[in-house]
Amino acid sequence: MTNMTTTITAQLSSDQQAAIRAAVSKAESHTSGEIVPMVVPQSDDYREAAAQAATIIAAALALALALIIHDTSVWLFLPAAFVLYFPILTTVRRLALLKLAFTPAGRVQEAVRLRALQAFYEKGLHRTRDENGILIFISLLEHKVWILGDRGINAVIPPERWVSLTTALSSGIRQGQLTEALVGVIAEIGDVLRQHFPSRHDDVNELPDLLGE
């Protein structure tokens, strides 16, 4: 199994990790809430998009070959497309951005949402003492963000409260300013949590300050 530290290191430099952890520590010093940023390279393999892309590319190349040799019969086109499909599929599977280009926006959105939900429960954010864990899920390939709060948070803070922060963080990722945008969002979430979940004398850090896949 891939070591989590290695996975994070592949996505973020040591300085970036330190800045994010420091932001979480500072925000949590004023609240009993638990803020957990999680950074993953992508949310899905998008295998169906790879198959679609390979089919289209193989067909286009087979058609180009048929035109070049002036033989547009189906007996040349179909075997050529079939032979080309498998090596092209192998190549496309390694090209994440190409797969993403062949994936509908709705499918991408749903893939990130489901991966965020899975991470929320896998990483134990639903098990905090006051049910006030909050996950900032960042999927780098898709440049998408989901912010999920546990029951205690959702009881007093509507999920819609995080929409503007999600948008700002997504924009920061697209602009290559992930760390700066994330640190700012963590600070704002900390301010919101402090109003509803002030720090307690017996607070402990229940969850990691930064997670990878």
C-alpha positions as CSV (number, residue, x, y, z in Angstrom):
1,M,0.0,0.0,0.0
2,T,1.3,3.5,-0.9
3,N,2.6,5.4,2.1
4,M,0.3,8.4,2.9
5,T,3.3,10.7,3.5
6,T,4.8,9.7,0.2
7,T,1.5,10.5,-1.6
8,I,1.3,13.9,0.0
9,T,4.9,14.7,-0.8
10,A,4.2,14.0,-4.4
11,Q,1.5,16.6,-4.4
12,L,2.9,19.3,-2.0
13,S,6.3,20.5,-1.1
14,S,7.5,20.4,2.5
15,D,7.0,24.2,2.8
16,Q,3.4,23.9,1.5
17,Q,2.6,21.1,3.9
18,A,4.0,23.1,6.8
19,A,2.0,26.2,5.8
20,I,-1.2,24.2,5.6
21,R,-0.7,22.4,8.9
22,A,0.2,25.7,10.6
23,A,-3.0,27.2,9.3
24,V,-5.1,24.3,10.6
25,S,-3.4,24.5,14.0
26,K,-4.0,28.2,14.3
27,A,-7.7,27.9,13.2
28,E,-8.3,25.0,15.6
29,S,-6.8,26.8,18.5
30,H,-10.0,28.9,18.7
31,T,-12.5,26.2,18.2
32,S,-13.4,22.6,19.2
33,G,-14.1,21.9,15.5
34,E,-11.7,19.7,13.5
35,I,-10.6,21.0,10.1
36,V,-9.1,18.4,7.8
37,P,-7.7,19.4,4.4
38,M,-7.3,16.4,2.0
39,V,-5.4,16.5,-1.3
40,V,-5.7,13.8,-3.9
41,P,-4.3,13.7,-7.4
42,Q,-7.7,12.7,-8.9
43,S,-11.1,11.3,-7.9
44,D,-11.6,8.7,-10.6
45,D,-9.9,6.7,-13.3
46,Y,-12.6,7.7,-15.9
47,R,-12.1,4.4,-17.7
48,E,-15.2,4.9,-19.9
49,A,-13.7,8.1,-21.2
50,A,-10.5,6.3,-22.0
51,A,-12.5,3.8,-24.0
52,Q,-14.4,6.5,-25.8
53,A,-11.3,8.5,-26.6
54,A,-9.5,5.4,-27.9
55,T,-12.4,4.5,-30.1
56,I,-12.6,8.0,-31.7
57,I,-8.9,8.3,-32.2
58,A,-8.6,4.8,-33.7
59,A,-11.4,5.4,-36.1
60,A,-9.9,8.7,-37.2
61,L,-6.5,7.2,-37.8
62,A,-8.1,4.2,-39.7
63,L,-10.0,6.7,-41.8
64,A,-6.9,8.7,-42.5
65,L,-5.1,5.5,-43.5
66,A,-7.9,4.5,-45.9
67,L,-7.9,8.0,-47.5
68,I,-4.1,7.9,-47.9
69,I,-4.1,4.6,-49.7
70,H,-7.3,5.3,-51.6
71,D,-9.2,2.4,-50.1
72,T,-12.3,3.4,-48.2
73,S,-13.9,0.0,-48.1
74,V,-15.2,-1.3,-44.7
75,W,-12.9,-4.3,-45.1
76,L,-9.9,-2.0,-44.5
77,F,-11.4,0.5,-42.1
78,L,-12.8,-1.9,-39.5
79,P,-9.7,-4.2,-39.1
80,A,-7.4,-1.1,-39.0
81,A,-9.6,0.6,-36.4
82,F,-9.7,-2.7,-34.3
83,V,-5.9,-3.1,-34.5
84,L,-5.2,0.5,-33.5
85,Y,-7.7,0.6,-30.7
86,F,-5.8,-1.4,-28.1
87,P,-2.4,0.4,-28.2
88,I,-4.2,3.7,-28.3
89,L,-6.3,2.7,-25.3
90,T,-3.1,1.8,-23.3
91,T,-1.7,5.2,-24.1
92,V,-4.9,7.1,-23.3
93,R,-5.2,5.5,-19.9
94,R,-2.0,7.1,-18.9
95,L,-3.1,10.6,-20.1
96,A,-5.3,11.9,-17.3
97,L,-6.1,15.3,-19.0
98,L,-7.1,13.6,-22.2
99,K,-9.5,11.3,-20.4
100,L,-10.9,14.3,-18.5
101,A,-11.5,16.1,-21.9
102,F,-13.8,13.2,-22.9
103,T,-15.7,13.1,-19.6
104,P,-19.0,15.2,-19.3
105,A,-18.8,17.9,-16.6
106,G,-21.7,16.3,-14.7
107,R,-19.8,13.0,-14.5
108,V,-16.7,14.8,-13.2
109,Q,-18.7,16.7,-10.6
110,E,-20.3,13.5,-9.3
111,A,-17.0,11.6,-9.2
112,V,-15.5,14.2,-7.0
113,R,-18.5,14.4,-4.8
114,L,-18.6,10.6,-4.2
115,R,-14.8,10.5,-3.6
116,A,-15.2,13.2,-1.0
117,L,-18.0,11.4,0.7
118,Q,-16.0,8.2,0.8
119,A,-13.0,10.0,2.3
120,F,-15.2,11.7,4.9
121,Y,-16.1,8.3,6.4
122,E,-12.9,6.4,5.6
123,K,-10.9,9.0,7.5
124,G,-13.2,9.1,10.5
125,L,-14.5,12.6,10.3
126,H,-17.9,11.3,11.5
127,R,-16.4,10.1,14.8
128,T,-15.3,13.3,16.5
129,R,-16.6,13.9,20.1
130,D,-18.9,16.9,19.2
131,E,-19.7,15.7,15.6
132,N,-17.9,18.9,14.3
133,G,-15.4,17.6,11.9
134,I,-15.1,19.3,8.5
135,L,-13.4,18.0,5.4
136,I,-11.8,20.2,2.8
137,F,-11.5,17.8,-0.1
138,I,-9.3,18.9,-3.0
139,S,-9.1,16.9,-6.2
140,L,-6.2,18.3,-8.2
141,L,-6.8,16.9,-11.7
142,E,-10.4,18.1,-11.8
143,H,-9.6,21.4,-10.0
144,K,-12.6,20.8,-7.8
145,V,-13.3,21.1,-4.1
146,W,-15.9,19.7,-1.8
147,I,-16.3,21.0,1.8
148,L,-18.2,18.5,4.0
149,G,-19.3,19.0,7.6
150,D,-20.4,16.4,10.1
151,R,-23.9,16.4,11.7
152,G,-23.0,18.9,14.5
153,I,-21.8,21.4,12.0
154,N,-24.7,20.9,9.5
155,A,-27.2,21.4,12.4
156,V,-26.1,25.0,12.9
157,I,-24.3,26.0,9.7
158,P,-26.0,25.3,6.3
159,P,-23.8,23.6,3.7
160,E,-24.5,26.5,1.4
161,R,-22.3,28.6,3.7
162,W,-19.3,26.9,2.1
163,V,-20.2,27.6,-1.5
164,S,-18.2,30.8,-1.8
165,L,-15.2,29.2,-0.1
166,T,-15.3,26.2,-2.4
167,T,-15.4,28.5,-5.4
168,A,-12.5,30.6,-4.2
169,L,-10.4,27.5,-3.5
170,S,-11.2,26.0,-6.9
171,S,-10.1,29.3,-8.5
172,G,-6.9,29.3,-6.5
173,I,-6.1,25.8,-7.7
174,R,-6.6,26.7,-11.3
175,Q,-4.3,29.7,-10.9
176,G,-1.6,27.7,-9.3
177,Q,-2.1,29.2,-5.9
178,L,-3.4,26.2,-4.0
179,T,-1.5,26.8,-0.8
180,E,-2.4,30.4,-0.5
181,A,-6.0,29.8,-1.3
182,L,-6.3,26.9,1.1
183,V,-4.7,28.8,3.9
184,G,-7.2,31.6,3.5
185,V,-10.1,29.2,3.3
186,I,-8.9,27.4,6.5
187,A,-8.8,30.7,8.3
188,E,-12.3,31.6,7.2
189,I,-13.7,28.2,8.2
190,G,-12.0,28.6,11.6
191,D,-13.7,31.9,12.1
192,V,-17.1,30.4,11.3
193,L,-16.5,27.4,13.6
194,R,-15.3,29.6,16.5
195,Q,-18.8,31.3,16.6
196,H,-20.6,28.0,17.0
197,F,-18.0,25.7,18.5
198,P,-15.7,27.7,20.8
199,S,-12.6,26.0,22.1
200,R,-12.9,23.9,25.3
201,H,-10.4,23.4,28.1
202,D,-10.1,19.7,27.4
203,D,-9.8,20.0,23.6
204,V,-7.5,17.5,21.9
205,N,-6.5,17.3,18.2
206,E,-8.7,14.3,17.1
207,L,-7.8,14.2,13.5
208,P,-4.7,14.8,11.2
209,D,-4.1,18.4,10.1
210,L,-3.5,17.2,6.5
211,L,-4.4,14.1,4.6
212,G,-3.4,12.4,1.3
213,E,-4.8,9.5,-0.6
